[in-house]
Amino acid sequence: MLCSRCLKLSLILIFLFAGLSSLSANADEKTGSAAGSSGEKDDSLSSAPDTADLLRIALDDFHAVLRPLWHESYAEEDFKSIREKAPVLQQKILALIRIPAPAELSQDEGKLNTFLSKRQELAFNVMELNRAAKDGHDSTLASAFESMHWTYEELEKFFAVQIEALDQFHETLYFLWYRALPERKYGVIRETAPVIKAEVDSLMKVPVPSGYNIKKDEFEKKKVALKDAVYTFAQTCEKGTEDDIDAALKATHDRFAELDSLLR
């Protein structure tokens, strides 16, 4: 009997073989057409993006589909939209998988192995999401989607400048938005308000991180908008109704999404 790890690897290989065969055929057809029309070597290949840039583009393409599903469909339990977009995510992950690992990762065997493992895990989780989208109940789909999303987050860290204060804020907000609020745990939400308020204060001290083409004024504006939303949320938790807390937490979540999108 196959062990679970072997079975998982076998499924990934089958998944990749089917997708990559199709992608390779399309790529060969396009290459052949281009060569046939010109009859000459394409000098533009010498200025083609490196693998790190290609991976960043492919990951952004994947995220463009994932983002509204995570922040809107999943939050609103719109499982119909997730089911409809699951095949699109599978197409996007195939494009990501066929790109070689960045050359700089080859210099660190540990990082390279972690990258390859996370990418394989994401491919597997996308496949599991598609299976749940076809055959699973909403609860199964939700679990598969959440697992896939967090695997994406782990892979994305290879290509993003990490902001510790933002990551800490995100963890607390995630708990409030995806755990405490759906379960109507308003006592816990009220108790956590001072924590997230302190975390946004720490975030306000963070400058524009290097490696981002972002104007300082725009970055600061998004941070201030988030801080205002968090302070309103914390104040609402002190004396507001449950409906008021719902609205204030949603505003906080929306302002965070706007700041986060600026950094991706």
HELIX and SHEET records of a PDB file:
HELIX    1   1 SER A    4  SER A   38  1                                  35    
HELIX    2   2 ASP A   43  SER A   47  5                                   5    
HELIX    3   3 THR A   51  PRO A   68  1                                  18    
HELIX    4   4 LEU A   69  TYR A   74  3                                   6    
HELIX    5   5 PHE A   79  ILE A   97  1                                  19    
HELIX    6   6 ALA A  103  GLN A  107  5                                   5    
HELIX    7   7 GLU A  109  ASP A  135  1                                  27    
HELIX    8   8 ASP A  138  GLU A  156  1                                  19    
HELIX    9   9 GLU A  164  PHE A  175  1                                  12    
HELIX   10  10 LEU A  176  ALA A  180  3                                   5    
HELIX   11  11 TYR A  186  MET A  204  1                                  19    
HELIX   12  12 LYS A  216  LYS A  239  1                                  24    
HELIX   13  13 GLU A  242  LEU A  262  1                                  21    
END                                                                             
